[in-house]
Amino acid sequence: MPRPFAAVVLGMGEDGHTASWFADGDCLQAATDPTCSRSIVAMRATSAGEPRITLTLPVVLDTALLVVHIEGDSKRAVLERALQPGAVRAMPVRAVLRQNELPVDLYWCP
């Protein structure tokens, strides 16, 4: 895929995962490492069911526009928790929300 991307739009799960970055993922550290040299990683997580392939944080950030889009009151509450102090490992969406390289546009609909 040619980069930089024009836009990256991420969702977020009820557990605070995004981009197939799961708290119990075996490659979460690599996927969310801002200095990771890999573009993709394989992710295995019990909570995910099937193994997945995901982009790493540096690739996700290689975009002109970064959006996190969520729907519903329950996910808004999850997002509010993710914006509080705590480990990225507990809520992987924090890796995106806390990085300083690129602004994140947050979109919520009821």
Secondary structure, 3 states (H helix, E strand, C coil): CCCCECCEEECCCCCCCECCECCCCCCHHHHCCCCCCCCEEEECCHHHCCCEEEECHHHHCCECCEEEEEECHHHHHHHHHHCCCCCCCCCCCHHHHHCCCCCCEEEEEC
